[in-house]
């Protein structure tokens, strides 16, 4: 690993270097930029450059995505930072606290689905009240008996 020289801390990253250091493909970085999650500027040669702080922004985005947080929610959280500042530990604590309720709700829903799984698979109950997985509330009964959902 190369040593950081004095003054090198503020040297911007090329898109390739950001991709290599973050483990995220260049195409994903371009996508994040189009979605407003990252910002870059162009050199005189029209090459993208990112501040070193973009590494932390990418890490926050990837971690939030692994939690199932939507890009819209991530963008909203990052946009709430003053002047597009890079998130610090306190910012992450606020973001993760806000996302916790959504994550808990998804966990509860998946737990209910798992607990109902054994009683429904293969039963063919697509239009009766007892099918909490495929036909909650028996909404398909209005279409008549038998399977109604074709995939």
N, C-alpha and C positions, 0 to 999 in steps of 0.2 A: 504494500500500500504506500502510495506517495505521501511524503510529508507535506503538511500545509505550510506554506511560506507566509511571512508577515504580509498582510494586505490581501491575501488570497481568499479570505473568507467571503468577500463581496464579489468575487468573480462569478459572473452568471454561468448557467448551465445550458448547453445545447440540448435540443430535444432528445438526441441520441444518448447523451450522458445522463439526462434525467431518467430516461427509460432504463438504462443499464443500472443506475444506482437505486431506482425505486422498484425494479422488477416488473414494471408495467410496460406493455408494448407501446411503441410510438403512436400507433393508431388510437389506442385508448387515451393517451395524453391529448391528442388532437380532439377527440370526442369530449373529454373533460373540458377542454377550452371552449368548444362550441356550446357546451351546456352551462358555461359560466362558473365552473368550479376551479379553474386555473386561469391565470393571465400571463401572457408573454408579450414581448416586444420584438420588433424586427431590426436586424442589423442593416447596414448599408447594402449588404449583399443579399438582403431579404431572407435571412435565416432567423428562425425563432430562437429567442433566448429567454430563459426563466431565471428568476431569483433563486438562490439556494434554498430559501424558505419553502419553495414549491415541493421539496421533498417531504416536508411535514404535512403539507396540504394533501398530497397524494396519499400519504399514510393514513390520514384521517378519513379520506374518502373511501379507501379500500377497506379499512376496519369497519366503518359504518355500513358499507355494502355487505360485508360478511354477516353483520347483525340483521340484515334484511331491511335496512333503512333505505327508502327510495331516494333517487337522485334529487328529486324536488325537495325533500326534507333536508337533505344534506346541503343543497344550495341555499335554502332558507337559513339554515344555521350559520353557514359561512358568510352569507350576506349580512347577517346581524353583527358581525365583527366590525369594529371601527376601521374605516378606510381599507377594507380588504386584508386586514392584518392576519398573519399566520396564527392559527390556534395554539394556545399554550395549555398547560395542564389544567388551569382553572376553567378555560373555555371548554376543554374536553369533558370536564366534570359536569358542567352545565348541559352540554349537548347530550351526554350519555344519560343524565337524569331525565331529560325531556323525552328521550327515545325509549326509556325503560318501560313506561306504561304501554306503549304500542307493542313492544317486544313481549311483555307479560301477557297481553291480550292474544297475541298470535300463539304463544305457548299454550295458553288455556284452550284455544280453539283446536289446535293440533292434538292436545291431550283428549279432548272430547271425541274428535274423529277417531283417534286410535282406540279409545274405549268402546266405540260403537262398531268398529271394523268387523269383528268376528261374527256379529249377528246379522250383518247385511250382505256380505260377499256371496254372490251366487244365488241369492234368494229370489231374484226377479221381481222384487216389490216396487218397481218404479212408479206405480200409481196408487200405492196404499199409504196410509198414515204412518206406518211403522218404519219407513225408510228415512232415517235422519241424515244419511250421507248424501244420497242422490236426489231426494225429493222432500226437503224439509217443509213441513206444513202441508203436505199433500197437494202442492200447487198444480201437479200434472194430472190430477184426477179429472179435471174439467175437459181434458182431451180424450177421455175414454180409457178403457182398461189396456193393460199390456205396456211394453216398453215404449217410451216416447223420446228418449234422448239417444240420438245417433251420433257417434263420434268418428 
